């Protein structure tokens, strides 16, 4: 395929049941004082609700954000199709509105090794020291030794502790198994507030990485009280070679320019959509390359080893508060192993890859892959947001 095939389909981007969905996003608005506005999608229109809440964080910290949103008419910005079309990285016109990531002041957190398959892939990365050449042999050995046992174990249980001791005796214990089946989940800072990219933007890989992959995930959105109030799709871009060489390179592997995509919108919990829908969520992913490469896969939240609300509870509570709320990537079971070059070398991204992460009731998040040094630089942080909102009379 060519880069011209990077397109944003309005019907595909929206949830299948978008007419009854409570959707919140952010749009960059041009004008005398250009800046980001909180929006909702209603009746095929994008409506600015910044006078109800100048930030998404403030909206979700309300006692009943859904009722407040429904009672607020908002200002029409334009049609959904027009704003979406201008959100394309190649066609973006700064004189017209375009979509941003649908979070702002929230901390950007991520949970790791929450699915058996991805847990095993992390163990493989560790055993091969980040070298993809040894991954296939390591995968066969580890799956033969522990794969079946691990899939049945509840993290933190007595059975998990017995399995841990057995693996230690067999020389197969790993720091990734500690957080995969131990009592404490792996939760880390994915990136900084305001740094996520949204629908149509480019996602970035560290230019030194040669073994990497997308990570399609659901993203839980919690308010300051720790209550999960919304969910979105996310791409927790991952560098397998960096993290495989050393777990201490996690920050280098995860927090790079444009390495965090969330969107296309937040779907708020209401009478039509709630936590049970998240638990049953199916997330699909497609990677299309300029070299004709095509990879498809899916991830079912029903197979997660830790409940999404447990992950949120391990992130925010009496031990750690987030007054602006948080966006928590919940992990992925999808660890691509399809060869993209020499046999046995597995998958890695090429610049120009188009990644589509989709779920019927959450829509589709579409991004193109580049390197973090070539992605649009992040220049609009929290300080800039506060100054901008003040200049526009919103705070």
C-alpha positions in Angstrom: 0.0 0.0 0.0 1.1 3.6 -0.3 0.9 6.4 2.3 -2.1 7.8 0.3 -4.1 4.9 1.7 -3.9 6.4 5.2 -7.6 7.4 5.5 -10.1 8.2 8.2 -13.5 6.6 7.6 -16.2 8.5 9.6 -18.4 5.5 10.0 -15.5 3.3 11.1 -14.2 5.8 13.6 -17.4 6.2 15.5 -18.9 3.4 17.7 -21.5 1.2 16.0 -24.1 2.6 18.4 -22.8 6.2 18.4 -26.3 7.7 18.4 -26.8 6.5 22.0 -23.2 6.9 23.1 -22.0 9.7 25.4 -18.8 10.7 23.7 -16.3 13.3 24.8 -13.2 14.5 22.9 -11.0 17.5 22.4 -10.6 19.7 19.4 -8.0 22.3 18.5 -9.9 25.4 17.5 -8.3 28.2 15.4 -9.2 31.8 15.9 -7.8 35.0 17.5 -6.6 32.8 20.4 -6.3 29.3 19.1 -6.5 26.5 21.6 -8.0 23.2 22.7 -11.7 22.8 23.5 -13.6 20.0 25.2 -16.3 18.7 22.8 -19.0 16.2 22.5 -20.3 14.4 19.3 -24.1 14.9 19.0 -26.3 14.4 16.0 -23.3 14.3 13.6 -22.0 17.6 14.9 -19.0 18.5 17.0 -20.1 20.8 19.9 -17.8 22.8 22.1 -18.7 22.3 25.8 -15.7 24.3 27.3 -18.0 26.7 29.1 -19.4 23.7 31.0 -15.9 22.4 31.7 -12.7 23.9 30.3 -10.9 20.6 30.7 -11.8 17.0 30.3 -10.4 16.4 33.8 -12.8 18.9 35.3 -15.8 17.5 33.5 -15.1 14.0 34.7 -14.6 15.2 38.3 -18.2 16.4 38.3 -20.6 14.4 40.4 -22.6 13.4 37.3 -20.8 14.4 34.1 -23.3 12.6 31.9 -26.3 14.5 33.1 -24.3 17.8 33.0 -23.2 17.1 29.5 -26.8 16.3 28.3 -28.1 19.5 29.8 -25.5 21.6 28.1 -26.2 22.5 24.4 -22.7 23.7 23.6 -21.5 25.6 20.6 -21.4 24.0 17.2 -17.9 23.8 15.8 -18.7 21.9 12.6 -19.7 18.5 11.2 -18.0 15.4 12.6 -17.0 14.5 9.0 -15.3 17.8 8.4 -13.4 17.9 11.7 -12.3 14.3 11.2 -11.1 14.9 7.7 -8.9 17.8 8.9 -7.4 15.5 11.6 -5.4 13.5 9.1 -1.7 14.1 9.7 -1.0 14.7 5.9 -4.0 17.0 5.3 -4.2 19.0 8.5 -5.0 22.6 8.0 -4.2 24.6 11.1 -6.8 27.2 10.1 -9.5 24.6 10.6 -10.5 22.6 13.8 -9.0 19.1 14.2 -9.3 16.4 16.8 -6.7 15.9 19.6 -6.3 13.1 22.2 -9.5 13.1 24.4 -7.6 13.5 27.7 -5.7 16.5 29.0 -4.6 16.9 32.7 -5.0 13.2 33.5 -1.9 11.2 34.5 -1.0 8.7 31.7 -0.4 5.4 33.4 -0.1 1.8 32.0 -0.4 -1.7 33.4 1.8 -4.4 32.0 1.7 -8.2 31.6 -2.0 -8.5 32.4 -2.6 -11.2 29.8 -1.0 -14.6 29.7 0.2 -14.3 26.1 1.9 -10.9 26.6 3.4 -12.1 29.9 5.1 -15.0 28.1 6.4 -12.6 25.4 7.9 -10.4 28.1 9.6 -13.4 29.6 10.9 -14.2 26.1 12.3 -10.7 25.7 14.1 -11.0 29.0 15.5 -14.4 28.1 16.8 -13.3 24.7 18.1 -10.0 26.0 16.0 -8.1 23.4 17.4 -10.1 20.5 14.6 -11.2 18.2 16.7 -13.9 16.6 16.4 -16.1 19.7 12.7 -15.5 20.3 11.2 -18.4 18.5 13.3 -21.1 20.3 12.8 -19.3 23.7 9.0 -19.1 23.0 8.8 -22.9 22.4 10.7 -23.7 25.5 8.8 -21.4 27.8 5.4 -22.3 26.5 6.2 -25.9 26.8 7.4 -25.5 30.4 4.9 -23.0 31.9 2.3 -21.9 29.3 -0.5 -24.2 30.3 0.0 -23.8 34.0 0.1 -20.0 33.8 -3.1 -19.6 31.9 -5.1 -21.1 34.8 -3.6 -19.2 37.6 -5.3 -16.3 39.4 -2.7 -13.6 40.3 -2.0 -13.3 44.0 -3.6 -16.7 44.9 -2.1 -19.6 46.8 -1.9 -21.5 43.6 0.2 -18.6 42.1 2.6 -18.8 45.0 3.0 -22.5 44.5 3.7 -22.0 40.8 6.2 -19.3 41.6 8.2 -21.7 43.9 8.1 -24.4 41.3 9.4 -22.1 38.6 12.2 -20.9 40.8 13.3 -24.5 41.3 13.3 -25.1 37.6 15.3 -21.9 36.9 12.4 -20.3 35.0 11.4 -17.5 37.3 11.2 -14.0 35.8 10.5 -10.5 37.1 7.7 -10.4 34.6 6.1 -13.4 36.1 6.3 -11.7 39.5 3.9 -9.0 38.3 2.0 -11.4 36.0 0.9 -13.8 38.7 2.0 -12.1 41.9 -0.3 -9.9 44.1 0.9 -6.6 42.8 0.2 -5.5 39.2 2.9 -3.7 37.1 1.7 -0.1 36.9 4.1 2.5 35.4 4.0 6.1 34.1 3.5 5.7 30.3 4.0 9.4 29.5 3.2 12.9 30.7 -0.1 14.7 30.9 -0.9 16.5 27.7 1.6 14.4 25.6 -0.8 11.8 24.1 -1.7 12.0 20.4 -5.1 11.3 19.0 -7.0 10.1 15.9 -5.1 10.7 12.6 -1.8 11.7 14.2 1.5 9.9 13.8 2.9 7.7 16.6 6.6 7.6 17.3 9.2 4.9 17.8 12.6 5.6 19.3 14.9 5.9 16.2 17.4 3.4 17.7 14.8 0.6 18.1 14.9 -2.3 15.7 12.3 -4.6 17.4 9.0 -3.0 18.4 5.3 -3.3 18.1 1.9 -1.6 18.7 0.0 -2.5 21.8 -3.8 -2.3 21.3 -5.5 -1.7 24.6 -8.5 -0.4 26.4 -7.8 2.7 28.5 -9.7 3.2 31.7 -10.4 6.8 32.6 -10.8 7.4 36.4 -11.6 10.7 38.1 -9.9 12.1 41.3 -12.1 9.9 43.5 -10.8 6.8 41.8 -14.1 6.1 40.1 -13.9 4.8 36.6 -16.2 7.0 34.5 -15.1 6.4 30.9 -13.1 4.2 28.6 -11.2 4.7 25.3 -8.9 2.8 22.9 -5.2 3.2 23.1 -1.9 2.3 21.6 0.8 1.8 24.2 3.7 1.7 21.6 6.3 -0.7 22.8 10.1 -1.2 22.1 10.8 -4.9 22.7 14.6 -4.6 22.2 15.0 -1.8 24.7 12.9 -3.4 27.5 14.3 -6.9 26.7 17.8 -5.7 27.3 16.9 -4.4 30.8 13.8 -3.7 32.7 15.5 -0.5 33.8 15.1 0.8 30.2 11.3 0.7 30.6 11.2 4.5 30.7 13.3 4.7 27.6 11.1 2.1 25.9 7.8 3.6 26.8 8.1 7.4 27.2 9.1 8.9 23.8 7.6 11.7 21.7 4.2 10.6 20.3 4.6 7.1 21.8 1.1 7.3 23.4 -2.1 7.4 21.3 -5.6 7.5 22.9 -8.9 7.9 21.1 -10.8 8.5 19.1 -13.1 9.7 22.0 -13.9 8.8 25.6 -17.1 6.8 25.9 -18.6 7.8 29.3 -20.3 5.2 31.4 -24.1 5.7 31.2 -27.3 3.6 31.0 -26.2 2.2 27.6 -22.6 1.3 28.4 -20.7 0.3 31.6 -18.0 -1.8 33.1 -19.6 -5.1 32.0 -19.3 -3.9 28.4 -15.6 -3.2 29.0 -15.1 -6.7 30.5 -16.6 -8.2 27.4 -14.8 -5.9 24.9 -13.1 -7.3 21.8 -10.3 -5.1 20.5 -9.0 -5.8 17.0 -5.9 -4.4 15.4 -4.7 -4.2 11.8 -1.2 -3.1 10.7 -0.8 -2.3 7.0 2.7 -1.5 5.6 4.0 0.4 2.6 5.7 -2.9 1.7 2.4 -4.7 1.3 2.7 -6.3 4.7 -0.7 -7.0 6.4 -1.2 -8.2 10.0 -4.4 -8.7 11.8 -5.2 -9.8 15.3 -7.6 -9.4 18.2 -7.6 -9.2 22.0 -10.5 -10.1 24.3 -10.8 -8.3 27.6 -12.5 -11.5 28.8 -9.0 -13.1 28.9 -7.4 -10.5 31.1 -5.8 -12.0 34.2 -6.7 -9.0 36.4 -10.0 -7.2 36.4 -9.9 -3.7 34.9 -11.3 -2.2 38.1 -8.7 -4.0 40.2 -6.0 -2.4 38.0 -7.5 1.1 38.6 -7.7 0.3 42.3 -4.0 -0.7 42.4 -3.2 2.7 40.7 -5.2 5.2 42.7 -6.3 5.0 46.3 -5.1 5.8 49.8 -1.5 5.1 48.7 -1.6 7.4 45.7 -3.9 10.2 44.6 -4.4 11.8 41.3 -6.4 15.1 41.7 -6.7 15.5 37.9 -7.7 11.9 37.4 -5.8 9.3 35.3 -5.9 7.4 32.0 -4.8 3.8 32.6 -3.8 1.5 29.7 -4.9 -2.0 30.9 -2.4 -4.1 28.9 -2.7 -6.3 25.8 -2.8 -10.0 25.0 -1.7 -9.2 21.5 2.1 -9.7 21.0 2.7 -9.9 17.3 5.1 -12.7 16.2 4.3 -12.9 12.4 7.6 -12.8 10.5 8.1 -9.6 8.5 11.5 -10.4 7.0 13.8 -13.3 7.6 12.2 -16.4 9.1 12.2 -16.5 12.8 12.8 -12.8 13.2 9.2 -12.0 14.0 7.4 -8.6 13.6 8.7 -5.1 13.9 7.3 -1.8 12.6 8.4 -0.1 9.5 8.0 3.7 9.1 4.7 4.4 7.3 2.8 1.5 8.9 -0.9 2.3 9.4 -2.2 1.0 12.7 -5.9 0.6 13.2 -7.2 -0.3 16.7 -10.9 -0.9 16.8 -13.8 -2.1 18.9 -17.5 -2.1 17.9 -18.6 0.1 20.8 -15.5 2.3 21.1 -14.9 3.1 17.4 -11.5 3.1 15.8 -8.1 4.7 16.6 -6.0 5.1 13.4 -2.4 6.3 13.4 0.6 6.2 11.1 4.0 5.1 12.4 7.1 7.2 12.3 10.1 7.8 14.6 9.8 10.0 17.6 12.4 12.5 16.3 10.3 13.0 13.1 6.8 13.1 14.7 5.3 16.5 15.5 7.2 17.8 18.5 5.2 18.1 21.8 5.2 21.8 22.7 1.8 22.4 24.3 2.0 21.3 27.9 0.1 21.9 31.1 1.5 25.5 31.6 0.5 26.4 28.1 -3.0 25.0 28.6 -3.5 27.1 31.7 -2.3 30.3 30.0 -4.4 29.6 27.0 -7.6 28.9 28.9 -7.1 32.1 30.9 -6.6 34.2 27.8 -9.8 32.8 26.4 -11.7 33.6 29.5 -12.4 30.0 30.4 -10.7 30.0 33.8 
